[in-house]
Amino acid sequence: MADTVKTMNMKTITKKEALLQAAKELFGEYGFAETTFKKISDRAGVALGLLTHHYGNKEKLFFAAGMDVLEHFLRVLCSATEGTPDGLSGVLSFCRAYLEFSIDPHTNWLVLVRCSPYSDMKASDDREVMLRKFAEVHHLLEQQLQRGVADGTVTKLTPSSTAQVIVGLMVGANRTRVLTPYTYGSSENFYTETLTFVERAVSSGTNRS
């Protein structure tokens, strides 16, 4: 039991997992520059030396935290689109899951906002790995658009470029709601209006099954 700790909800996790969870929370709250190894070890309740032992340096830990959230994010998106009755439903389920994930307090989403191809990641090797993994997000949406064009629920369009536009819209909508100090109208309706916009933009108008 020496290599485990208990979380606030009394769940037992390894010290390495506790350090990663603390890092995700702190990187999300304070960003890379303001997050120190001491803050992480204090939050995790784990000896400072184990951080270097498990993760090497802060850059590697930052990358590990971002990749952990991204892997979770991809699993959520895959689950949301799996079993949808048609392509349009798949597209909208993808978008809904994307936006809901971004405001779920348990997902550590802000780490992914800070540690992404759009942020100032210092290591080029890490950036390439992150880019390839983010490409899976685009590919999943592209598959749903292709499916919708084939089944007639999505208007005739170019799935690859449309997927890029929609993901860009998701990124923009998320940053507007999560990172900016202002909102246009009710913030509670903002994501709903975003989904309505996507549906109007890609729907063929055909009744869905």
C-alpha positions as CSV (number, residue, x, y, z in Angstrom):
1,M,0.0,0.0,0.0
2,A,3.1,2.3,0.2
3,D,2.7,3.2,-3.4
4,T,-0.9,4.3,-3.2
5,V,-2.8,7.3,-1.8
6,K,-6.5,7.9,-1.2
7,T,-8.4,10.7,-3.0
8,M,-11.0,12.9,-1.4
9,N,-13.7,10.5,-2.3
10,M,-11.6,7.7,-0.7
11,K,-10.7,6.0,-3.9
12,T,-7.3,4.4,-3.8
13,I,-5.0,5.3,-6.6
14,T,-1.2,4.9,-7.2
15,K,1.1,7.8,-6.3
16,K,1.9,8.2,-10.0
17,E,-1.8,8.6,-10.8
18,A,-2.2,11.0,-7.9
19,L,0.6,13.2,-9.3
20,L,-0.9,13.1,-12.8
21,Q,-4.3,14.1,-11.5
22,A,-2.9,16.9,-9.4
23,A,-0.9,18.1,-12.5
24,K,-4.0,18.2,-14.6
25,E,-5.9,20.2,-12.1
26,L,-3.0,22.7,-11.5
27,F,-2.0,23.1,-15.2
28,G,-5.7,23.8,-16.0
29,E,-6.0,26.3,-13.2
30,Y,-2.7,28.1,-13.4
31,G,-1.1,27.2,-16.8
32,F,2.4,25.9,-17.4
33,A,4.5,28.8,-16.1
34,E,2.7,29.2,-12.7
35,T,2.5,25.4,-11.9
36,T,5.5,24.1,-10.0
37,F,6.5,20.7,-9.0
38,K,6.1,21.7,-5.3
39,K,2.5,22.7,-5.9
40,I,1.8,19.4,-7.7
41,S,3.4,17.3,-5.0
42,D,1.5,19.2,-2.3
43,R,-1.8,18.8,-4.1
44,A,-1.2,15.1,-4.6
45,G,0.1,14.5,-1.1
46,V,3.1,12.7,-2.6
47,A,6.9,13.3,-2.0
48,L,8.4,15.8,-4.4
49,G,11.1,13.4,-5.6
50,L,8.7,11.0,-7.1
51,L,7.7,13.6,-9.7
52,T,11.1,13.5,-11.3
53,H,11.2,9.7,-10.9
54,H,7.9,9.2,-12.7
55,Y,7.9,12.1,-15.2
56,G,11.4,13.5,-15.5
57,N,10.6,17.2,-15.9
58,K,7.7,19.7,-16.1
59,E,7.5,19.7,-19.9
60,K,7.1,15.9,-19.9
61,L,4.5,16.0,-17.2
62,F,2.6,18.8,-19.0
63,F,2.5,16.7,-22.1
64,A,1.5,13.6,-20.2
65,A,-1.4,15.5,-18.6
66,G,-2.6,16.8,-22.0
67,M,-2.4,13.4,-23.6
68,D,-4.3,11.8,-20.7
69,V,-7.2,14.2,-21.2
70,L,-7.1,13.9,-25.0
71,E,-7.3,10.1,-24.8
72,H,-10.4,10.4,-22.5
73,F,-11.8,13.0,-24.9
74,L,-11.5,10.7,-27.8
75,R,-13.1,7.8,-26.0
76,V,-16.1,10.1,-25.1
77,L,-16.5,11.2,-28.8
78,C,-16.3,7.6,-30.1
79,S,-18.9,6.5,-27.5
80,A,-21.2,9.5,-28.5
81,T,-21.1,8.7,-32.2
82,E,-21.3,4.9,-31.9
83,G,-24.7,3.5,-32.7
84,T,-26.2,6.8,-33.9
85,P,-28.9,6.1,-36.5
86,D,-27.6,8.2,-39.3
87,G,-24.7,10.6,-40.3
88,L,-26.4,13.8,-39.2
89,S,-27.2,12.3,-35.8
90,G,-23.5,11.3,-35.6
91,V,-22.3,14.8,-36.4
92,L,-24.6,16.4,-33.9
93,S,-23.8,13.8,-31.2
94,F,-20.1,14.5,-31.8
95,C,-20.6,18.2,-31.4
96,R,-22.8,17.9,-28.4
97,A,-20.3,15.5,-26.7
98,Y,-17.4,17.9,-27.6
99,L,-19.1,20.9,-26.0
100,E,-20.4,19.0,-22.9
101,F,-16.9,17.6,-22.3
102,S,-15.5,21.1,-22.3
103,I,-17.7,22.3,-19.4
104,D,-17.6,19.1,-17.3
105,P,-15.6,19.9,-14.2
106,H,-14.3,16.4,-14.0
107,T,-12.6,16.3,-17.4
108,N,-9.7,18.7,-16.7
109,W,-10.6,20.2,-20.1
110,L,-8.5,23.4,-19.6
111,V,-5.3,21.3,-19.7
112,L,-6.2,20.3,-23.3
113,V,-6.9,24.0,-24.1
114,R,-3.4,24.9,-22.8
115,C,-1.6,21.8,-24.0
116,S,-2.6,21.5,-27.7
117,P,-1.3,22.1,-31.2
118,Y,-2.8,25.6,-30.8
119,S,-0.7,26.4,-27.7
120,D,3.0,27.2,-27.3
121,M,4.3,23.7,-26.7
122,K,8.1,23.8,-26.4
123,A,9.1,20.3,-27.6
124,S,8.6,19.8,-31.4
125,D,8.4,16.0,-30.9
126,D,5.6,16.4,-28.4
127,R,3.8,18.8,-30.8
128,E,3.9,16.2,-33.6
129,V,2.5,13.5,-31.3
130,M,-0.3,15.8,-30.2
131,L,-1.0,16.8,-33.7
132,R,-1.4,13.2,-34.8
133,K,-3.7,12.5,-31.9
134,F,-5.8,15.6,-32.5
135,A,-6.1,14.5,-36.1
136,E,-8.2,11.5,-34.8
137,V,-10.8,14.0,-33.6
138,H,-11.1,15.5,-37.1
139,H,-11.2,12.0,-38.7
140,L,-14.0,10.8,-36.4
141,L,-16.1,13.8,-37.4
142,E,-15.2,13.4,-41.1
143,Q,-16.4,9.8,-40.9
144,Q,-19.8,11.0,-39.7
145,L,-20.1,13.6,-42.4
146,Q,-19.2,11.0,-45.0
147,R,-21.8,8.7,-43.6
148,G,-24.4,11.5,-43.7
149,V,-23.7,12.4,-47.3
150,A,-24.1,8.7,-48.2
151,D,-27.3,8.2,-46.3
152,G,-28.8,11.5,-47.5
153,T,-29.1,13.2,-44.1
154,V,-26.2,15.6,-44.7
155,T,-26.1,17.9,-47.7
156,K,-23.5,17.2,-50.4
157,L,-20.3,18.7,-49.2
158,T,-16.6,17.9,-48.8
159,P,-16.3,16.0,-45.5
160,S,-12.6,16.7,-44.9
161,S,-12.8,20.5,-45.1
162,T,-16.2,20.6,-43.5
163,A,-14.9,18.6,-40.5
164,Q,-12.1,21.2,-40.1
165,V,-14.6,24.1,-40.2
166,I,-16.9,22.4,-37.6
167,V,-14.0,21.6,-35.3
168,G,-12.8,25.2,-35.6
169,L,-16.3,26.3,-34.6
170,M,-16.2,24.0,-31.6
171,V,-12.9,25.4,-30.6
172,G,-14.2,29.0,-31.0
173,A,-17.4,28.4,-29.1
174,N,-15.6,26.7,-26.3
175,R,-13.1,29.5,-25.9
176,T,-15.9,32.1,-26.0
177,R,-17.7,30.4,-23.2
178,V,-14.9,29.1,-21.1
179,L,-12.0,31.5,-21.5
180,T,-13.5,34.9,-22.2
181,P,-15.0,37.2,-19.5
182,Y,-18.1,38.0,-21.5
183,T,-21.0,36.1,-23.2
184,Y,-23.4,37.0,-25.9
185,G,-26.8,36.5,-24.4
186,S,-27.3,33.6,-22.0
187,S,-24.2,31.4,-21.6
188,E,-26.5,28.5,-20.9
189,N,-28.0,28.8,-24.4
190,F,-24.8,29.5,-26.2
191,Y,-23.8,25.8,-26.9
192,T,-27.4,25.0,-27.8
193,E,-27.4,27.8,-30.4
194,T,-24.0,26.5,-31.7
195,L,-25.5,23.0,-32.2
196,T,-28.5,24.5,-34.0
197,F,-26.1,26.4,-36.3
198,V,-24.2,23.2,-37.2
199,E,-27.5,21.4,-37.9
200,R,-28.7,24.1,-40.2
201,A,-25.4,24.2,-42.0
202,V,-25.0,20.5,-42.8
203,S,-28.5,19.0,-42.8
204,S,-30.0,18.0,-46.1
205,G,-33.5,18.5,-44.7
206,T,-34.2,14.8,-45.1
207,N,-36.2,13.2,-42.3
208,R,-34.0,11.0,-40.2
209,S,-34.7,7.5,-39.1
